[in-house]
Amino acid sequence: RRRSTPAMAPKQEEEHFPATNKAAAERVPLLSGASLVSPSHVVPPTPWNALDPVRHGEHFPGGGHTIRESVEHKGGARGLLLDADDLVAEETCCGSGLETALYSILTRLPALHTFSVLGFFFLGHMWLVQSRPDVAVTIIGVFILYGVVRFWGMWFSALRGLRLLQLNDSRNPEHWQRKPRPLGSLDFKAVWHAVIVPAYKEPIAKLRQTLDTLAAQSVAHKLVVCMGMESRDPDHLEVAAQLEREYAHRLGGFCYTAHTLAPGEVAGKSSNENWAARCVKRLLVDKMRVNPDNIVLTTCDADTFFHPNHFAYVSHAFLSDGDARYHRFYMGVTNFMPNVNDIPGVCSARFTVLTIGRMAEMGSPVTTPFPLAIYSISLRLAQRAHFWDPKVIPEDWHMYFRCMYADQGQVGCTRLYVTIGTEAVVGKDYLDTIKETYDQSVRWQWGAIDIGYLITQTFSRPDVPIWQRVKLLYAAYDHHLLSVVMVVGLMAAPWLYGKIPVLLDLDIWTGAETIVRLGSIMIWIWIVHMSCHFTFMCYTDHVLRNDLLRNREHFDTEGVNGPYRWATLALYPLADVFLFIVPTIHAHTKMFFNSSFNYVPSAKQGVRCPTPCGGGDLGVDDSAEVHVKSSAI
C-alpha cells in the first residue's frame, strides 16, 4: 500500500480499497484527530493472526480501515470512555465462596510465621544456650551464610545493573529504532502503546509532570494515554478534560475513564487499572480495529517520570522477543531518586536503599525480578489473565502471579536497562513525611497477603509446572516473611547467643585452633559488611545522581554531595529498623486481627516545576486525602 497523508487526493484514497468497493467512503474521526476511512461495502476482516504486518504502522488492520494522523483536526474519539470489554475472570480453584474463605484463613499466615520464629528465637534462647548450643550455632550459622551470600550477590548485581544502565542511557531519539532486530520482525512503527495512568485526587501539577515525560517520548505519536480517574473524586472529569486539552495534540491519543466501584471490588490501583484496560481494549480493538497483537499495555503511577527513550526501548524489546512477547513482562529500573534531596534524611536513606535494591534485582543474572509499580505487558497476555484483579490491594506482584497461572507458567521477564523515576512520599512537614513513609511501608508489606493466593494456586493448578509454582512461592516467602525474621535474628544474636564458645580453625595449613565467643565473630561480620555496604552506597548514589539522572526532567539530583550526603546515607541502619522491620511486623499483625485495610493514597505534595507543568492549574484541592474502607481479599 502507498503511504497515506493527511491531505490525500480522492484518487489516492481509492487506491486503498478494491475496485469492487469504490462506493462512497465514510470518514469517522478517531483518536487525536485521526480519521477512519471505510467504504460502504467492505469484506469481513480477516483473523488477526492471518494479517500481514503493517509496514508503516499507519494502517489499522481489518477490512478497508485506514488511519491518518491529523493532530490539527479537532474531532476524534477522545474524551471519556464509558464502554468496557465484558471479559470476566473465571473461578480458579474451588468456587468463589470457598476460595474467599481460604484466602481469609491464609491471611493470618504471615503473622503466625513471624511471631512463631521470633518467639522461638527470643523466648527459647535460654533453653538453646544451656541445652542445645549446637542447634543455636547451626541456626545462626545458616542465617549468617545466607545473609553473606545475599549481601555480596546483591552488590554484584547492583554494580552490574549500574553498568548496564550506563550502557543503555542513550537519549538519541533514533537509538532504539536503529537497533538490529531478528529477521522477520514487525516494523518498528507497528507497535502501539496504551499507557494507563491511575489517578485519584493527585494534584494536577503532579499529573502534568508525568504527562510531560510521556509527551517527551521519542515515539510519543505511538502512545495512547488513558487517565484512569475515579468517580469518587468530585473533580475527576474537570481535571481529565483539562489535561486532554493540554496534552492530546502531543500524543497519539488521549482518553480517560471514570471508574465506579462495583460490588465486590476494592478501592485501589488494581480495580482502577482493570476498568481502564477493558475500556481501552474496547476502543482500540473492537471499535478502531487495531490489531491486538501489536498493542502493549503499560501501567504506571501518577508520579512516574519516564526516560525519553523508554517506550522506544519497549517497542524494540517487544519486537525482538518474537512470539515470546505474548508471555513477557517488560520492566525498567524503578528508582525513588527524583526528590530524595527534599525529604528527611532517614527517609532519603531508606529510598536510596530501595533504589539500589531494585537495581540489584534487575541486574541479577540468576534470579527473575517481579514487577514494581511500573511495567508493560502485551494486550494478549492481559486478556489471557482477564485483566487486573479488582478484588485486591497489591496489584503489581499479584498481576504477575495472575498472568503466570493464566499462561500455565510460561510468563517471563524482559529487563529494560533504563531508569524510571517515581517520587518518595512527601507529607505536610518533616514529621508528617516520616509518618507517610512509614504508612507507605506498611501498605507495601500488605503484599504478604499474596502468600495465601500462591499457596492456594500451588495446590490447585497442576497444569503449571511444579518448579514454577515452587519458585513463585519461595520468592514471595523470601521477600515478605524470611527477610524480616532473618534480619531481626542476626541483629539480636550477638546479645542473646554471644557467649556460646565456638572452636575456630584459623590456619588450614598448621591446624591451629582457637576458641572465641560467637558474639565476637558476629560483631566483626557486622562491622565489615556494614562498612562495605556504606561505601558501596555512597559510590552508587553518586553515580546515579550525577551521571545517569543528571538533567533528567523532574529529577532534583544536584547540589547535595560530599560529607552532607554521606551523613544522610549513614542513617540507613535507623531507616531499615523503623521504616522496614517495624512496618513489616505492623502489617503482619494487622492482617492477623483484621483483613480490612484502610487504604490511603501516598502523599505526593512536592512539585518542583519552575513554571506550571504543561499549562495552568485548575485550582483543585492538591492536598486532599481519602480514607477508603476496603477488603484485603
NORPE-V440120 format. One record per helix or strand of 3 or more residues. SS is the DSSP state (a for helix, b for strand). FROM is the first residue (numbers start at 1). TO is the last residue. If there is no record, write none. Layout:
SS_FROM_TO ; SS_FROM_TO
//
This chain:
a_10_14 ; a_19_21 ; b_25_29 ; a_31_33 ; b_35_39 ; a_48_50 ; b_66_68 ; b_79_81 ; a_96_106 ; a_109_123 ; a_125_131 ; a_133_167 ; a_188_190 ; b_192_198 ; a_204_215 ; a_220_222 ; b_223_230 ; a_236_250 ; b_253_259 ; a_269_287 ; a_292_294 ; b_295_300 ; a_310_320 ; a_322_327 ; b_328_335 ; a_340_342 ; a_345_363 ; b_375_378 ; a_379_384 ; a_396_406 ; b_412_422 ; a_430_460 ; a_466_496 ; b_501_505 ; b_513_517 ; a_518_548 ; a_563_569 ; a_572_593 ; b_596_599 ; b_628_631
//
